[in-house]
Amino acid sequence: MKWDLDNPHTLEITVQPEDIDGLGHANNIVYVGWLERCAWQHSSSLGLGVEEYRKLDRAMAVFRHEIDYLSAAYEGDQLVMATWIISWDKKLRMTRHFQLCRKSDGATLLRARTTFVCIEVSTGKPKRMPPIFIEVYAKGMSADAETGEVTRD
């Protein structure tokens, strides 16, 4: 795959029959689910899963999705979703970049950015990231994040 940034965290996806809409391709809402699954998998691999969020009474919640749907996916397609943490303020906000590619031809089907805000789980209100978030999410930062540049075809 020709990734936008180096060293992505990746999620393998096979487009299922239930992912297909009336137009014969994967429905746009399904892509949002794939973004969420990839982000959760990455956070969990770094050591911050749902259980840790609950114990800490903190979580990173979606504030904004920006999605560019570039090409359709079809039933049976083998895809790879990649994610990188590309920016954060070490207080409340963190941004991930996503890229979805089809294995058969390497085509990029989607690019997205999701901005997350740290919340207190018990109240749903914004709260500062605890020190463990800063320590753990630093390990997931893209090496390219310093420049803020994301290369595109």
Number of C-alpha atoms within 10 A of each C-alpha: 13 12 19 21 21 11 15 20 20 18 18 14 18 15 17 13 13 10 18 17 14 7 7 13 16 21 17 15 10 15 18 14 11 17 25 14 14 22 24 16 18 23 20 14 12 15 15 20 15 14 11 13 16 14 9 15 16 24 25 22 18 16 13 12 15 11 18 12 14 12 13 14 24 17 15 11 15 16 21 22 25 24 28 26 27 23 19 19 10 17 15 16 20 21 21 20 24 26 24 30 24 21 15 10 8 14 16 24 18 19 20 17 20 21 19 19 22 24 22 19 18 10 10 13 11 17 18 15 20 16 10 12 22 14 11 14 18 14 11 19 19 22 15 18 15 10 10 11 11 12 9 10 7
